[in-house]
Amino acid sequence: MIPTLSKHYKLMAIDYLGAGDSDKPRSKFGYTIEEQADLIASMIDKLQIHKAHLVGVSYGGGIALNLAARYRDRVGDIVCIEGNGGMKHDKMPYRPMEAFLKWPVIGHMTVGIIRSGLVDKLVAKLVMGKAWPLMGQEDRREIIDIISQNNKTASRISWYHISRTLETSKDFAEDTKTIRSPILYLYGEKSGYREMAEVNIGFFKNHLPNVEIVSFKDGIHDLELQKPEEVATLILEFLKKNRKSEQN
């Protein structure tokens, strides 16, 4: 989505602690949503950004909502793609990787295979789910390349803790109810996380005044990978509409 969004905004694409090129501490950091939100709030302060619009997917969507709930003066508009609003619930799908990563020997072997690049295509197919058969060869190659870059820096400790973040993070549902920033919530009707998304949608509709919900009938969990141009266009329209409202 970066080429489309960067024509209109200065973008900061963050590798969360434990992912990509960021550090992957083995101790003294639990990879919880609130810890990641605290780090990003500190970054916003250090860079002297008045207010940042936030776009977060899944784990990142929960971090964006946590930031908006706890650091309201630093946050503008929020785009949340299938992120959790801080509630503890049992609507998460089964995550087999968590079981492998829990145990050091098996986990290190699994991560070694992932880092080798041998399973990049398989991981890409699992991530894209029902969207994969409908994709052309060029799109598939691009997705495999994105997945490959992520897999090269895989870490057992960080991946394991991130996979458990809904259990280990604090419930911040009451804080979420205080958010007054406009929220655009996107979800896919073919997503493996659809039940979780629908629980969040019900919560948002009951408690938040400025929420816009958009669903994609053929959408998967990672809409930013499946429909980058459509999602980017929706984000720009959402931000433009809110900018006009503020000016009025």
N, C-alpha and C positions, 0 to 999 in steps of 0.2 A: 504493500500500500504506500510505501515511502515515496515513489516517484509522483504519485497523484497528490498526496498531502503536502509534500515539500514545496509545491508551487505556490502555496497559500500560507504556510506556517513554518516557523522554525521548529524542527523536530528533534527530539532526544529519544533515541531508541536504546532503552536500558537493558543490560544484562543483569538480572537480579543476582544477588549474592548466591553462589552455588550453581549458576547457569552460565553458559557461553564463556566469555573471556574474564568474567569476574572471579574473585577468590572463592575458594570452596573450603571454608574452615571446618575442621573436624570436631571442634569443641567450642563452647561458650557462645554458640549461635544455634538456635533451634529451627531456623528457616520458617518461622511462623509468619502469618500475614501481618501481624502488628509490628514485628521486627523489621520486615522489609519496608513497611510503610514509614517507620521511623527513619530509616536510612534515606528514603527518597525525600522526605520532608527536610532532612538535613541538607541534602543536595540542593533542593530548591532555595533554601536559605543562603547557602554558600555562593550560589550563582546569582543571588539577588534577583530572583524572578518574582515579579509581583504576584501573579497568579498563573498557574499552569492548567491547561485543559488536559484531562487524563483519558487515555485509551488503554484498556486492559482486557486481556483474553484469559478466561478460565482462572487460574491462580492469580494472574495479573488483574483480572476483573475484581476479584475479592480485595486485592491490595488497593486498587483505585477507590473502591467504596470505603475501605477502612481509612484511607487518607482523607476522603471527603467528610467522613464522620468525625474524625479526630483533629483534623487540621483545616478547618473550614476556611480560614482566612488565606490559605495558600492555594486553594483549588477553585478553578472556574467550572467549566462544564465537564461532564463525565460520560464516556462511552464504555459500556460494560458488555462484553461478549461472553455470555454464559458464565459469568462470575457469581460467586456466592455472597449474599448480603450479610453474612456473619452468623447465620443460624446453624445450630447443630441439628442435623436430620439424617435419616437413613436412606436417602434417595441416590446415593452414589453407586455407580455400576461397579462390578467386580474388577479389581486392578491386579492382574497376575504378577506384574513386575514388582509390586511391593513385597510379595512373598519371597521372590528371588533375592532382592536387594537387602533383605533383613539380615541374612546370614553372611558373615565376612567371606568365607571361602567361595561359596556358590555365587555370592554377590559380585566379588571381584572377577570371577570367571565370566559372569554375564556381562559385566561392564567392559571387560577386555574384548569380548566378541563384538560388542556394540561399537567400541572405539576403532576396531579394525576396519570397519567399513563393509564387512562381508554381509551384513544384514540391513544395509541402508534401504534397499528397495522394499524388503519385507516390512520394516518399520514404517516407511512411507505409506504402504498399502494399509497398514493397521490404523495409522493416523487419519487417513482420508476416508476410510470405511466405504460406505455406499457410494461415495463420489468417485472413487478410483476407476471403476469400469467405464464411466462416462467421460473420462479425461482423455485428451489427445496426447500423443507422444511428447510433444514439446513441453506441455504443462507438467506431464509426469516427470520429465527430466529436471525441470525447475524445482519441483517439490522434493525430489530425491536429493538434489544439491543442498536445499535448505536443511533437510533432515540430516544430511551428512555433516554439515558444519556444526550442527547441534550435538551430534553423536561423538564427534572427535574430542569433545571436552567432557564427556560423561564422567560422573563421579558417583561412586556407590553411596557415600555418606550423604551428600547433598540431594541426590535423586531420591533416596529413601525417605529423608525427612520431608522433602517437598511433596512426595506422594501421600504423606500422612497429615498434611497441613490442616485438613478439615477437622481432624481429631485433636491435633495439638494446639491449634490457634484458639485464642479466647473468643467466646461468643460475643459479638459486638452488635447484635440485632437492635438492642435498645439505642445504641449510638447511631445506627443507620437510620432510625426513625427521625433523627434530628436533621438529616441532610435536606438542604433547601436548594442546592444547585440542580440545574436541569440534568436529567439522566436519560440517555438513549440506551435501551437494553435490547440486544440482538440475540436471537437463538435460532437453532436449526431444528426443524421438525423430524429430521432423520438422525439427530444427534443421539449418541449413547448416553448423554447427560440430560436428555430432555426432561425427565421427571424432576431432576434437581432444579432445572431452569424454571419449570412451571411452579414449583413451590416458591421460588424467589419472586416470580411475577405476581403471584397472589399476595405475597407479603408487601411488595412495592405498591401495588394498587390500593391496598388497605391503609398504608401508612405514609406514603410520599406523594406530595402534590404535583411534582414536576417530572413525571416519568412518561416516556414515550416507548412503547413496545413494538418491535418489528420482528416478524418471524419469516423464515425462508422455508417453503414447503419441501424443497429438496436439500435443505441445509444440514451440514454436519456440525460437529462441535467447533472445529477450527475454521470458522467462516472466513477469517482473514487470509487463509491459504486457499480455500475453495473459491471464494468470490472477492478477490482483493479490490477490483475496480468498483464493484457494486457497493461494497462496504465503505470504501474510501469516499465515494460520492455521497452516500448517506451521512457520513460523518461531516463532510463539508456543508451539506444542506442544513444539518442540525445546528452546527456552530454559527452559520450565517443567520439562521432564523433567530437564534438567541441573541446575537449581536444587535440585530435590528430591534428586538424587544427592549434591550437595555438602553439603546439610544432613544427610543420612544419614551 
